Amino acid sequence: MPETAKWQEQMRSIVGAKGFTCADDEMTPWLTDWRGHYTGAAVAMVSPTTTQETADILKIANENAVAIVPQGGNSGMVGGATPDASGQSVLLSLRRMNRIRTIEPEDQLVVCEAGVILQNLHEALAAEGQRFPLTLGGKGSATVGGLISTNAGGTQVLRHGTMRALVAGIEAVLPDGSIFDGLAALKKDNRGYDLKQLFVGGEGTLGVVTAATLKTVPALVDRCVAWAGVGSTDEAYQLFRFLNSRAPQSLEGFEIIPATCLTSVLRHIPDTRSPLEGAHRWHVLIEIVRDHPDAQDPRSVIEDLLAQALERDMIEDATLAASEQQAEDFWKIRDSISEAERANGPALQHDISVPVPRMARFINEASPVIEAKFPGTEVLAFGHMGDGNVHFHVKAPPGSQPQEWMREYANRITPMVHDLVIAAGGSISAEHGIGQSKRTELERLSSEARLSVLRAIKTAIDPKNIMNPGKLVPLASGQSGS
């Protein structure tokens, strides 16, 4: 029996017929990334149902030097879960590992497997009077393992932090098939390096996250969502500082949106309407919450604070959502920006971050630099002002052919944007990860110290480079990899 057929049969025997396939029609939907930028090939797709099955699969892969590409909901934004074009990789789907093992409301912890879909986690916790305080537009497909592996952020980072802050413990399988059991939610653990954090943001390059202990918070008693119009990004930042200084324990969302993005959503997304009557250059979406009955009513909090902001000329106008449905309608506008922009024509999308105090200035200064250098382009910058995360989209000139424009300008515009980010003390990846799309730029813009540490960790834990090769870590000259 040929060696390839031998190890394939070994993997099949571990997961059974339902967990193994080489059929093109079954694998094809999972071989292209969510944005459609990358399409790869795989020799097989394996779908384990337990941690031990995953460990057995990785042991076989390691012994045969077979590349493994872990994948959750395939909703990533940087091609991190897409195999290369060689057709020699095995796609390891975690979607069958979808059990919520335990919910501990009193301890505010939940233990769940990597394939649990975020929306299902939200619903299960709601039934227990708890919530997981991270959400994003793709919650119906994003999985816990993928969120951990990319250190996802979402719209509640302001109060609760990214996945890195919400992971209390991790279970993972290392490349050699050994199992790291770090699920215990220890408040103190001084045994050296925090190993679980290596897997948060590791994009499957060091092993496979199979389960996690996540922190939960009490379910919301109620919330109030407000929409305000402001004249500039500077005014938006001053409004953020004002609200955050007076309601730091209840301010959970603060999103900045330019008028151009609002117009695009209203044009392309059904059942959307502008929250305000008048025209404003910039808009701010604010969410104030209450998760304890004895806390102040969020509606009275935001009414009072916005009234003060209006008196101080921080805002031009504002409105409060009159119902939960209207609150969802406000958020639908924010969550639909990327979809509306895709319908509006080609654009280069950059997920970047700068220090919070510099976000307004960065938008003001970087946007005209790019637009002047590439005439006809338009910068659409929006995002999470409370954590410095800017979604910096550079829209092609009207009438551009998408593929031709991307091919000609992507490698000219993106490095320039990233140079401006680094000059502002920021990061070229705020919440989407590095994957395939940013690996070259990470190498170009990182210090030798950062690159040396990344490479050393990767080589030490995965010496055969079988774990998601070609993603995240730029290998040094002479190292093997995809």
Summary of the structure (lengths in Angstrom):
residues: 482
radius of gyration: 23.0
end to end distance: 27.0
largest distance: 80.1
contacts: 1657
relative contact order: 0.11
helix: 38%
strand: 21%
